[in-house]
Amino acid sequence: MQDDFGADLLTLVDDEGKEHEFEVLDVIDNEEGCFYALQPTYDDPQEKVEAEGTYYIFEAVEENGEQELAEVENDVLLDKLAKQFEARFEEFFGGDDEEEDENGGQDDDPS
């Protein structure tokens, strides 16, 4: 069975010419620009476990008529974007926090 809804992947080339593959987690397009939250992909399952929750924020910029992704250099903007992305991740992926909140932090499981 083939998964037609696989991850969106991007390959970025660093300043030294080395390729890095990332999964696109989310995109925010607002008055400050277009920003991507990217998570590195790993061949080694142990590396993936160790990097759990690690992602990078890049800004789409136009250079020489082509769209490129660049690091966000403004720390205030980066912090603001991180909060926005993390709120959206929580909305998209949820978590066990809702169940804990509904139970007042108590586990009602009788076992």
C-alpha distances in whole Angstrom, upper triangle without the diagonal:
4,7,9,12,12,16,19,20,24,26,30,32,35,39,39,36,34,30,28,25,24,22,23,24,26,29,32,34,38,41,41,39,35,33,30,29,27,26,26,23,23,22,24,23,26,27,25,26,30,29,27,29,30,30,32,33,34,36,35,38,39,41,42,40,37,35,35,34,37,38,39,43,45,44,45,42,40,41,41,37,36,37,35,32,32,33,30,28,29,29,25,24,27,28,30,33,33,33,36,38,38,39,42,41,41,38,39,37,40,38
4,6,9,9,13,15,17,20,23,26,29,32,36,36,33,30,27,25,22,21,19,20,21,23,26,29,31,35,38,38,35,31,30,27,26,24,23,23,20,21,20,23,22,25,26,23,25,28,27,26,27,28,27,29,30,31,32,31,34,35,37,38,37,33,31,31,30,33,35,36,40,42,41,42,39,37,38,38,34,33,35,33,29,30,31,28,26,28,27,23,23,26,27,30,33,33,33,36,38,38,40,42,40,41,39,40,38,41,40
4,5,6,10,12,14,18,21,24,27,30,34,34,32,29,25,23,20,19,16,17,18,20,22,26,28,31,35,35,32,28,27,23,23,21,20,20,18,19,19,22,20,24,24,21,23,26,25,23,24,25,24,26,27,27,29,28,32,33,35,36,34,31,29,29,28,31,32,33,37,38,38,39,36,34,35,34,31,30,31,29,26,26,27,24,22,24,23,20,19,22,24,27,29,30,30,33,34,35,37,39,37,38,36,37,36,39,38
4,6,9,11,14,17,20,23,27,30,33,34,31,29,25,23,20,19,16,16,17,18,20,24,25,29,33,33,30,26,25,22,22,20,20,21,19,21,21,24,23,26,26,23,25,28,26,25,25,26,24,26,26,26,28,26,30,31,33,34,32,29,26,27,26,29,31,32,36,37,37,38,35,33,34,33,30,29,31,28,25,26,27,24,22,24,23,19,20,23,25,28,31,30,32,34,35,36,38,40,39,40,38,39,38,41,40
4,7,9,12,15,18,22,25,28,32,32,30,28,24,22,18,16,13,13,13,15,17,20,22,26,30,30,27,23,22,19,19,17,17,19,17,19,20,23,22,25,24,21,23,26,23,22,22,22,21,22,23,23,25,24,27,29,31,33,31,27,25,25,24,27,28,29,33,34,34,35,31,29,31,30,26,26,27,25,21,22,23,20,18,21,20,16,16,20,22,25,27,27,29,31,32,33,35,37,36,37,35,37,36,39,38
4,7,9,13,15,19,22,25,29,29,27,24,21,18,15,13,10,11,12,14,17,20,22,26,30,29,26,23,21,18,17,15,14,15,13,16,16,19,18,21,21,18,20,23,20,19,19,20,18,20,21,21,23,23,26,27,29,31,30,26,23,23,22,25,26,27,31,32,32,33,30,28,29,29,25,24,26,24,21,22,23,20,18,20,20,16,16,20,22,25,27,27,29,31,32,33,35,37,35,37,35,37,36,39,38
4,6,10,13,16,19,22,25,26,24,22,18,15,12,10,6,7,9,11,14,17,20,23,27,26,23,20,18,14,13,11,11,12,10,13,15,18,17,20,18,15,18,20,18,16,16,16,15,16,17,18,20,19,23,25,27,29,27,24,21,20,19,21,22,24,27,29,29,30,27,24,26,25,22,21,23,21,18,19,20,17,15,18,18,15,15,18,20,24,26,26,28,30,31,32,34,36,34,36,35,36,35,39,38
4,7,10,13,17,19,23,24,22,20,16,14,10,8,6,5,8,10,11,15,17,21,24,23,20,17,15,12,12,10,11,12,11,15,16,19,19,22,20,17,20,22,19,18,17,17,14,15,15,15,17,16,19,21,23,25,23,20,17,16,15,18,20,21,25,26,27,28,25,23,24,24,20,20,22,20,17,19,20,17,16,19,19,16,16,20,22,26,27,28,30,32,33,34,36,38,36,38,37,39,38,42,41
4,7,10,13,16,20,21,18,16,13,10,7,6,5,6,9,12,13,17,18,22,25,24,21,17,15,12,12,9,9,9,9,12,14,17,18,20,18,16,19,20,17,17,17,16,13,14,15,14,16,15,18,20,21,23,22,19,16,15,14,17,18,20,23,26,26,28,25,22,24,24,21,20,23,21,18,20,22,19,18,21,22,18,19,22,24,28,29,30,32,34,35,36,38,39,38,40,39,41,40,44,43
4,6,10,13,16,18,15,14,10,8,6,5,6,7,11,12,13,16,18,21,24,22,19,16,14,11,11,9,10,10,10,13,15,18,20,22,19,17,21,21,18,19,18,16,13,13,13,12,14,13,15,17,18,20,19,15,13,11,10,13,15,18,21,23,24,26,23,21,23,24,20,20,23,22,18,20,23,20,19,23,23,21,21,25,27,30,31,32,35,36,37,39,41,41,40,42,41,44,43,47,46
4,7,10,13,14,12,10,6,6,4,6,9,10,14,16,16,19,20,24,26,24,21,18,16,13,14,11,11,10,10,13,14,18,19,21,18,17,21,21,18,20,19,17,15,14,15,13,15,14,16,17,17,19,19,15,13,11,11,13,15,18,21,24,25,27,24,22,25,25,22,22,25,24,21,23,26,24,22,26,27,24,24,28,29,33,34,35,38,39,39,41,43,44,42,44,43,46,45,49,48
4,6,10,11,9,8,6,5,6,8,11,12,15,16,16,19,20,23,25,22,19,17,15,12,13,11,12,10,12,14,16,19,21,22,19,18,22,22,18,20,20,17,14,12,13,11,13,12,14,15,15,17,17,14,12,9,8,10,12,15,18,21,22,25,22,20,23,24,21,20,24,23,20,23,26,24,23,26,27,25,26,29,30,34,34,36,39,39,40,42,44,44,42,45,44,47,47,50,49
4,7,8,6,5,4,6,9,11,14,15,19,20,20,22,23,25,27,24,21,19,18,16,16,14,15,13,14,16,18,20,23,24,20,20,24,23,20,22,22,19,17,15,15,13,15,14,15,16,15,16,18,14,13,10,10,11,13,16,18,22,23,26,24,21,25,26,23,23,27,26,24,26,29,27,26,30,31,29,29,32,34,37,37,39,42,42,43,45,47,47,45,48,47,50,50,53,52
4,5,5,5,7,8,11,13,16,17,20,21,21,23,24,26,27,24,22,20,18,16,17,15,15,13,15,17,19,21,23,24,20,21,24,22,20,22,22,18,16,14,15,13,15,15,15,17,15,17,19,16,15,11,10,10,11,15,16,20,21,24,22,20,23,25,22,22,26,26,24,25,29,28,26,30,32,30,30,33,34,37,37,40,42,42,43,46,47,47,45,48,47,50,50,53,52
4,6,7,10,11,15,16,20,21,23,24,23,25,26,27,28,25,23,22,20,19,20,18,19,17,19,20,22,24,27,27,23,24,27,25,23,25,25,21,19,17,17,15,16,17,16,17,15,16,19,17,16,13,12,11,12,16,16,20,21,25,23,21,24,26,24,24,28,28,26,28,31,31,30,33,35,33,33,36,37,40,40,43,45,45,46,49,50,50,48,50,50,53,53,57,56
4,6,9,11,15,17,21,22,25,26,26,28,29,31,32,29,26,25,23,22,22,20,20,18,19,20,21,23,26,26,22,24,27,25,23,26,26,22,21,19,20,18,20,20,20,20,18,19,22,19,19,16,15,15,15,19,19,23,24,28,27,24,27,29,27,27,31,31,29,30,34,33,32,35,37,35,35,38,38,41,42,44,47,47,47,50,52,51,49,52,51,54,54,57,56
4,6,10,13,16,19,21,24,25,25,27,28,30,32,29,26,24,23,21,22,19,19,17,18,19,20,22,25,26,22,23,27,25,23,26,26,23,21,19,20,18,19,19,19,19,17,18,20,18,17,14,15,15,16,20,21,25,26,29,28,25,28,30,28,27,31,31,29,30,34,32,31,34,36,34,34,37,38,41,42,44,46,47,47,50,52,52,49,52,51,54,54,57,56
4,7,10,13,17,19,22,24,24,26,28,30,32,29,26,24,22,20,20,17,17,14,14,15,16,18,21,22,19,20,23,22,20,23,23,20,19,17,19,17,19,19,20,21,20,21,22,19,19,16,15,15,16,20,21,25,26,29,27,25,27,29,27,26,30,30,27,28,32,31,29,32,34,32,31,35,35,38,39,41,44,44,45,47,49,49,47,49,48,51,50,54,52
4,7,10,14,16,19,21,21,24,25,28,30,28,25,22,20,18,18,14,14,11,12,13,14,17,19,20,17,18,21,21,18,21,21,18,17,15,17,16,18,18,19,20,19,21,22,18,17,14,13,15,16,19,21,25,26,28,27,24,26,28,25,24,28,28,25,26,30,28,26,30,31,29,29,32,33,36,37,39,41,42,43,45,47,47,45,47,46,49,48,52,50
4,7,10,13,15,18,19,22,23,26,28,26,23,20,18,15,14,11,10,8,8,10,12,14,17,18,14,14,18,17,15,17,17,15,13,12,14,14,16,17,18,20,20,22,23,19,17,14,13,14,14,18,20,23,23,26,24,21,24,25,22,21,25,25,21,23,26,25,23,26,28,25,25,28,29,32,33,35,37,38,39,41,43,43,41,43,42,45,44,48,47
4,7,10,13,15,17,20,22,25,28,26,23,20,17,14,13,9,9,6,6,8,10,13,15,17,14,13,17,17,14,16,16,14,12,12,14,14,16,17,19,21,21,23,23,19,17,15,13,15,16,19,21,24,24,27,25,22,24,25,22,21,24,23,20,21,24,22,20,24,25,23,22,26,27,30,31,33,35,36,37,39,41,41,39,41,40,43,42,45,44
4,6,9,12,13,17,19,22,25,23,20,17,14,11,9,6,5,4,5,9,12,14,15,17,14,12,15,16,13,14,13,11,9,9,11,11,14,15,18,20,21,23,23,19,17,14,12,14,14,17,20,22,22,24,22,19,21,22,18,17,20,20,16,18,21,19,17,20,21,19,19,22,23,26,28,29,32,32,33,36,37,38,36,38,37,40,39,43,42
4,6,9,11,15,18,21,24,23,20,16,14,10,9,6,5,6,6,10,13,15,15,17,15,12,15,16,13,13,12,11,9,10,12,12,15,15,19,21,23,25,24,21,18,16,14,16,16,18,21,23,23,25,22,19,21,21,18,17,19,18,15,16,18,16,14,17,18,16,15,19,20,24,25,27,29,30,31,33,35,35,34,36,35,37,37,40,39
4,6,8,11,14,17,21,19,17,13,11,7,6,5,7,9,10,14,17,19,19,21,18,15,18,19,16,15,13,12,10,10,10,11,13,13,17,19,21,24,23,19,16,14,12,15,15,16,20,21,21,23,20,17,19,19,15,15,17,15,12,14,16,14,12,16,16,14,14,18,20,24,25,26,28,29,30,32,34,35,33,36,35,37,37,41,40
4,7,10,14,17,20,19,17,14,11,8,5,6,7,10,11,15,18,20,19,20,18,15,17,18,15,13,11,11,8,10,10,12,14,15,19,21,24,27,26,22,19,17,15,16,16,17,20,21,21,21,19,16,17,17,13,12,14,13,9,11,13,10,8,12,13,10,11,14,16,20,21,22,24,26,26,28,30,31,29,32,31,34,34,37,37
4,7,10,13,17,16,14,11,8,6,5,7,10,13,15,19,22,23,23,24,22,19,20,21,18,16,14,14,11,11,10,11,12,13,17,20,22,25,24,21,17,17,14,16,16,16,19,20,20,20,17,15,16,15,11,11,13,11,7,10,11,8,8,12,12,10,12,15,17,21,21,22,25,26,26,28,31,31,30,33,33,35,35,39,39
4,6,10,13,13,10,7,6,5,6,9,12,15,17,21,24,26,26,27,25,22,24,24,21,19,17,16,13,12,9,10,10,10,14,17,20,23,21,18,15,14,12,14,14,14,18,18,19,18,15,14,16,14,10,12,13,11,8,12,13,10,11,15,14,13,15,18,21,24,24,25,28,29,29,30,33,34,33,36,36,38,38,42,42
4,6,10,10,8,6,5,7,8,12,15,18,21,24,28,29,29,30,27,25,26,26,23,22,18,18,14,13,10,10,10,10,14,17,20,23,22,19,16,16,13,15,15,13,17,16,17,16,13,12,14,12,8,11,12,9,8,12,12,10,12,15,14,14,17,19,21,25,24,25,28,29,28,30,33,33,33,36,36,38,39,43,43
4,7,8,6,4,6,9,11,15,18,21,23,27,30,32,32,33,30,28,30,30,26,25,22,21,18,16,13,12,10,10,12,15,18,21,19,18,14,15,14,15,16,14,17,17,18,17,13,14,16,13,11,14,15,11,11,15,15,13,16,18,17,17,20,22,25,29,28,28,31,33,31,33,36,36,36,39,40,42,43,46,47
4,5,5,6,8,12,14,17,21,24,27,30,34,35,35,36,33,31,32,32,28,27,24,23,20,18,14,14,11,12,14,16,19,23,21,20,17,17,16,16,17,14,17,16,17,16,12,14,15,12,11,14,14,11,13,16,16,14,17,20,19,19,22,23,26,30,29,29,32,33,32,33,37,36,36,39,40,42,44,47,48
4,6,8,11,14,17,20,24,27,30,33,36,38,38,39,36,34,35,35,31,30,27,26,22,20,16,15,12,13,14,16,19,22,21,20,17,18,17,17,18,15,17,15,17,15,12,15,16,13,12,16,17,14,16,19,19,18,21,23,22,23,26,27,30,33,32,32,35,36,34,36,39,39,39,42,43,45,47,51,52
4,7,9,13,15,18,22,24,28,31,34,36,36,37,33,32,33,32,29,28,25,23,20,17,14,13,10,11,11,14,17,20,20,19,16,16,15,14,14,11,13,12,14,12,9,11,14,11,10,14,15,13,14,18,18,18,20,22,22,23,25,27,29,33,31,32,35,36,34,36,39,39,38,42,43,45,47,50,51
4,6,10,13,16,20,22,25,29,32,34,34,35,32,30,32,31,27,27,24,22,19,16,12,10,7,7,8,11,14,18,16,15,12,13,12,12,13,11,13,13,15,14,11,12,15,13,11,14,16,14,14,18,18,17,19,22,22,22,24,26,29,32,31,32,36,36,35,37,40,40,39,42,43,46,47,50,51
4,7,10,13,17,19,22,25,29,31,31,32,29,27,29,29,25,25,22,20,16,14,10,9,6,6,8,11,14,18,16,14,11,11,10,11,12,11,14,14,16,16,12,12,15,14,11,14,15,13,12,16,17,15,17,20,20,19,22,24,27,30,30,30,34,35,34,36,39,38,38,41,41,44,45,48,49
4,7,10,13,16,19,22,26,28,28,29,25,23,25,25,21,21,18,16,13,10,7,6,4,6,9,13,16,19,18,16,12,11,9,9,10,9,12,13,14,14,11,10,13,12,8,10,13,11,10,13,15,13,14,18,18,17,19,22,24,28,27,28,31,32,31,34,36,36,35,38,39,41,42,46,46
4,6,10,13,15,19,22,24,24,25,22,20,22,22,18,18,15,14,10,8,6,5,6,8,11,14,17,20,19,16,13,11,8,10,10,10,14,15,16,17,13,11,14,13,10,11,13,12,9,12,14,13,13,16,17,16,17,20,22,26,26,27,30,31,30,33,35,35,34,37,37,39,40,44,44
4,7,10,13,16,20,22,21,22,19,17,19,19,15,14,11,10,6,6,5,7,9,11,15,18,20,23,23,20,16,14,11,12,11,11,15,16,16,16,14,11,13,13,9,9,12,10,7,10,12,11,10,14,15,14,14,17,19,23,23,24,27,28,28,30,32,32,31,34,34,36,37,40,40
4,7,9,13,16,18,18,19,16,14,16,16,13,13,11,9,5,5,6,8,11,12,16,19,20,23,23,20,16,14,11,12,11,13,16,18,18,19,17,14,15,16,13,12,15,14,11,12,15,14,12,16,17,15,16,19,20,23,24,26,28,29,29,32,34,34,32,35,35,37,37,41,40
4,6,10,13,15,14,15,12,10,13,13,9,9,8,6,4,6,9,11,14,16,19,22,23,26,26,23,19,17,14,15,14,15,18,20,19,21,19,16,17,18,15,13,16,16,12,13,16,15,12,16,18,16,15,18,19,22,23,25,27,28,29,31,33,33,31,33,33,35,35,39,38
4,7,10,12,12,13,10,9,12,12,9,10,10,8,7,8,11,13,16,17,20,23,24,26,27,23,20,17,14,15,15,17,20,22,21,23,22,18,20,21,18,16,19,20,16,17,20,19,16,19,21,19,18,21,22,25,26,28,30,30,32,34,35,36,33,36,35,38,37,40,39
4,7,9,10,12,9,7,11,12,10,11,12,11,10,12,15,16,19,20,23,25,26,28,28,25,22,19,17,18,18,21,23,26,25,27,25,22,23,25,22,20,22,22,19,19,22,21,18,21,23,20,19,22,22,25,27,29,30,31,33,35,36,37,34,36,35,38,37,40,39
4,5,7,9,6,6,10,10,9,11,13,12,13,15,18,19,23,23,26,28,29,31,31,28,25,22,20,21,21,23,26,28,27,30,28,25,26,27,25,22,25,25,22,22,25,24,20,23,25,22,21,24,24,26,28,30,31,32,34,36,37,38,35,37,35,38,37,40,38
4,6,9,8,8,11,13,12,14,16,16,16,18,22,23,26,26,29,31,31,33,33,30,28,25,23,24,24,27,29,32,31,33,32,28,30,31,28,26,29,29,25,25,28,27,24,26,28,25,23,26,26,28,30,33,34,34,36,38,39,40,37,39,37,40,38,41,39
4,5,5,7,9,10,11,13,16,15,17,19,23,24,28,29,32,34,34,36,36,33,30,28,26,26,26,28,30,33,32,34,33,29,30,32,29,27,29,30,26,25,29,28,24,26,29,26,24,26,26,27,30,32,33,33,35,38,38,39,36,37,35,38,36,39,37
4,5,5,6,9,10,11,14,14,17,19,23,25,28,30,33,35,36,38,38,34,32,29,27,28,27,29,31,33,32,34,33,29,29,31,28,26,28,28,25,24,27,26,22,24,26,24,21,23,22,24,26,29,29,30,32,34,35,36,32,34,32,34,33,35,33
4,5,5,6,9,10,14,14,17,19,23,25,29,31,33,36,37,39,40,36,33,30,28,28,27,29,30,32,31,33,32,28,28,31,28,25,27,29,25,24,27,27,23,24,27,25,22,24,23,24,26,29,29,29,32,34,34,35,32,33,31,34,32,35,33
4,5,5,6,9,12,11,14,16,20,22,26,27,30,33,33,36,36,33,30,27,24,24,23,25,27,29,27,30,29,25,26,28,26,23,25,26,23,22,25,25,21,23,26,24,22,24,23,24,26,29,30,30,32,35,35,35,32,34,33,35,34,37,35
4,5,5,6,9,9,12,15,18,20,24,26,29,31,32,35,35,31,29,26,23,24,22,24,26,28,27,29,28,24,24,26,24,21,23,24,20,19,22,22,18,20,23,21,18,20,20,21,23,26,27,27,29,32,32,33,30,31,30,33,32,35,33
4,5,5,9,10,13,17,20,23,26,28,31,34,35,38,38,35,32,29,26,26,24,26,28,29,27,29,29,25,25,27,24,21,23,24,21,19,22,22,18,19,22,21,18,19,18,19,21,24,25,25,27,29,30,30,27,28,27,30,29,32,30
4,6,9,9,12,15,19,22,26,28,31,34,34,37,38,34,31,28,25,25,23,24,26,28,25,27,27,23,23,25,24,20,22,24,21,19,22,23,19,20,24,22,20,21,20,21,22,26,26,26,28,31,31,31,28,29,29,32,31,34,32
4,6,5,9,12,15,18,22,24,27,30,31,34,34,31,28,25,22,21,19,21,23,24,22,24,24,20,20,22,20,17,19,21,18,16,20,20,16,18,21,20,18,20,19,20,22,25,26,26,27,30,31,31,28,30,29,32,32,35,33
4,6,9,12,16,19,22,24,28,31,32,35,35,32,29,26,23,23,21,22,24,25,23,24,24,20,20,21,19,16,18,19,16,14,17,17,14,15,18,17,14,16,15,17,18,21,22,22,24,27,27,27,25,27,26,29,28,32,30
4,6,10,13,16,20,22,25,29,30,34,33,30,27,24,21,21,19,19,21,22,20,21,20,17,16,18,16,12,14,15,12,10,14,14,11,12,15,14,12,14,13,16,16,19,21,21,22,25,26,26,23,26,25,29,28,32,31
4,7,10,14,17,20,23,26,27,31,31,28,24,21,18,18,15,16,18,19,18,19,18,15,15,17,15,12,14,15,12,11,15,15,13,15,18,17,15,17,17,19,20,23,25,24,25,28,30,29,27,29,29,32,32,36,35
4,7,10,14,16,19,22,24,27,27,24,21,18,14,14,12,13,16,17,16,17,16,12,13,15,12,10,13,13,10,10,14,14,11,14,17,16,15,17,18,21,21,23,26,26,27,29,31,31,29,31,31,34,34,38,37
4,7,10,13,16,19,21,24,24,21,18,15,11,11,9,10,12,14,13,15,14,10,12,13,11,9,13,13,10,12,15,15,13,17,19,18,18,20,21,24,24,26,29,29,29,32,34,33,31,34,35,38,38,41,41
4,7,10,13,16,18,22,22,19,16,13,9,9,7,7,10,12,11,13,11,8,10,11,8,8,11,11,9,11,14,14,13,17,18,17,18,21,22,25,25,27,30,30,30,32,35,34,32,36,36,39,39,43,43
4,7,9,13,14,18,18,15,12,9,6,5,5,6,9,11,12,14,11,9,13,13,10,11,14,14,12,15,17,16,16,20,21,20,21,24,25,29,28,30,33,33,33,36,38,38,36,39,40,42,43,47,46
4,6,10,12,16,16,13,10,8,5,5,6,6,9,11,13,14,11,10,13,13,10,12,16,14,13,16,19,17,18,21,22,21,23,25,28,31,31,32,35,36,35,37,40,39,38,41,42,45,45,49,49
4,7,10,13,12,10,6,6,5,6,9,10,13,14,17,18,14,14,17,17,14,16,19,17,16,19,21,19,20,24,24,23,25,27,30,33,33,34,37,38,37,40,42,42,41,44,44,47,47,51,51
4,6,10,10,8,6,5,6,7,10,10,13,14,17,18,15,15,19,19,16,19,21,20,19,22,24,23,24,27,27,26,28,31,33,37,36,37,41,41,41,43,46,45,44,47,48,50,51,55,55
4,7,6,5,4,6,8,10,13,14,16,18,21,22,19,19,23,22,20,22,25,23,22,26,28,26,27,30,30,29,31,34,36,40,40,41,44,45,44,46,49,49,48,51,51,54,54,58,58
4,5,5,6,7,10,10,14,15,16,19,22,24,21,21,25,25,22,25,28,26,25,29,30,29,30,33,33,32,34,37,39,43,42,44,47,47,47,49,52,52,50,53,54,56,57,60,60
4,6,8,10,13,14,17,19,20,22,26,27,25,25,29,28,26,28,31,30,29,32,34,32,33,37,37,35,37,40,42,46,46,47,50,51,50,53,55,55,54,57,57,60,60,64,63
4,7,10,13,15,18,20,21,23,27,28,25,25,29,28,26,28,31,29,28,31,33,31,32,35,35,34,36,39,41,45,45,46,49,50,49,51,54,54,53,56,56,59,59,63,63
4,6,10,12,16,18,20,22,25,27,23,23,27,26,24,26,29,27,25,29,30,28,29,33,32,31,33,36,38,42,42,43,46,47,47,49,51,52,50,53,53,56,56,60,59
4,7,10,13,15,18,20,22,24,20,20,23,23,20,22,25,23,21,25,27,25,25,29,29,27,29,32,34,38,38,39,42,43,43,45,48,48,47,50,50,52,52,56,56
4,6,10,12,15,17,20,22,19,18,21,21,18,20,23,22,20,23,26,24,24,28,28,26,28,31,33,37,37,38,41,42,42,44,46,46,45,48,48,50,51,54,54
4,7,9,12,15,17,19,16,14,18,18,15,17,20,19,17,20,22,21,21,24,25,24,25,28,30,33,33,35,38,38,38,41,43,43,41,44,45,47,47,51,51
4,6,9,12,14,16,14,12,16,17,14,16,19,19,17,20,23,22,22,25,26,25,26,29,31,34,34,35,38,39,38,41,43,43,41,44,45,48,48,52,51
4,6,9,11,13,11,9,13,14,12,13,17,17,16,18,21,20,20,23,25,24,25,27,29,32,32,33,36,36,36,39,41,40,39,42,42,45,46,50,49
4,6,8,10,8,6,10,11,10,11,14,14,14,16,19,19,19,22,24,24,25,27,28,31,30,32,35,35,34,37,40,39,37,41,41,44,45,49,49
4,6,9,8,7,11,12,12,13,16,17,17,19,21,22,22,25,27,27,28,29,31,34,32,34,38,37,36,39,42,40,39,42,43,46,47,51,51
4,6,5,6,9,10,11,12,14,15,16,18,20,21,22,24,26,26,28,29,30,33,31,33,36,36,35,38,40,39,37,41,42,45,47,50,50
4,5,5,6,9,10,10,12,14,15,16,18,20,21,22,24,25,26,27,28,30,29,31,34,33,32,35,37,36,34,38,39,42,44,47,47
4,5,5,6,9,10,11,13,14,16,17,19,20,21,23,24,26,26,27,30,28,29,33,32,31,34,36,34,33,37,38,41,43,47,47
4,5,5,6,9,10,11,12,14,15,16,18,20,21,22,24,25,26,29,27,29,32,32,30,33,36,34,33,37,38,41,43,46,47
4,5,5,6,9,10,10,12,14,15,16,18,20,21,22,23,24,27,25,27,30,30,29,32,34,33,32,35,36,39,41,44,45
4,5,5,6,9,10,11,12,14,15,17,18,20,21,21,22,25,23,25,28,27,26,29,31,30,29,32,34,37,38,42,42
4,6,5,6,9,10,11,13,14,16,17,18,20,20,22,25,23,24,27,27,25,28,31,29,29,32,34,37,38,42,42
4,5,5,6,8,10,10,12,14,15,16,18,19,21,24,22,23,27,27,26,28,31,30,29,33,34,36,38,41,42
4,5,5,6,8,10,10,12,14,15,16,17,18,21,20,21,25,24,23,26,29,28,26,30,31,34,35,38,39
4,6,5,6,9,10,11,12,14,15,15,16,19,17,19,22,22,21,24,26,25,24,27,29,31,33,37,37
4,6,5,6,9,10,11,12,14,15,17,20,18,19,23,23,21,24,27,26,25,29,30,32,34,37,38
4,5,5,6,9,10,10,12,13,15,18,18,19,22,23,22,24,27,26,25,29,29,32,33,36,37
4,5,5,6,9,10,10,11,12,15,14,16,19,19,19,21,24,23,22,25,26,28,29,33,34
4,5,5,6,9,10,10,12,15,13,14,17,18,17,19,22,21,21,24,25,27,29,32,33
4,5,5,6,8,9,12,16,15,15,18,20,19,21,23,24,23,26,26,29,30,33,34
4,5,5,6,7,10,13,13,14,17,18,18,20,23,23,22,25,25,27,27,31,32
4,6,5,5,7,10,10,10,14,15,14,16,19,19,18,21,21,23,24,28,29
4,6,5,9,12,12,11,14,16,15,17,20,20,20,23,23,24,25,29,30
4,6,9,13,14,13,16,18,18,19,22,23,22,25,24,26,26,30,31
4,6,10,11,12,14,16,16,18,20,21,20,22,21,23,23,27,27
4,7,8,8,10,12,13,14,16,18,17,19,18,20,21,25,25
4,5,7,8,10,11,13,14,15,14,16,15,17,18,22,22
4,5,6,7,9,10,11,13,11,12,12,14,14,18,19
4,5,5,6,9,10,10,9,11,12,14,16,19,20
4,5,5,6,9,10,10,12,12,14,15,19,21
4,5,5,6,9,8,9,9,10,12,15,17
4,5,5,6,5,7,7,10,12,15,17
4,5,5,6,8,10,12,15,18,20
4,6,8,9,10,10,13,16,19
4,5,5,7,7,11,13,16
4,5,9,10,13,16,18
4,7,9,12,15,17
4,6,9,11,13
4,6,8,10
4,6,9
4,6
4
